[in-house]
Amino acid sequence: MAGEEANEDYPVEIHESLSALESSLGAVDDMLKTMMSVSRNELLQKLDPLEQAKVDLVSAYTLNSMFWVYLATQGVNPKEHPVKQELERIRVYMNRVKEITDKKKAAKLDRGAASRFVKNALWEPKQKNTPNVANKGKSKH
């Protein structure tokens, strides 16, 4: 489409948009080929469970989003199709994973260090009744 003349089957005004769509679809196709070139088990073995969940969620969300677009191109209203509920369900799980990730990144409290800091920061008056051990052995001459 890029080097061809505008086709008379569609208005000339949308030619640029269709060219951009075609290049975007080519990019999606390249990414899918790359993703499909590695076996899922091989990919997941290298990741921790949280990263595995992220990969699964992104994959599911991408496939459902592509199906949403497919429905729209076929004249079906995707807002009235069960794919909408599926996308919402996946978003809920993505938010859960994000919360877990944020909790992992949050600063952790070292209780021992905090208690030492507070203990040393507080003022404690010296007791007058306590004999000074250093002065016991000295005479008062």
Secondary structure as UniProt FT lines:
FT   TURN            8..9
FT   HELIX           12..14
FT   HELIX           15..37
FT   HELIX           40..45
FT   HELIX           49..73
FT   TURN            74..75
FT   HELIX           78..80
FT   HELIX           83..105
FT   HELIX           111..121
FT   HELIX           133..136
//
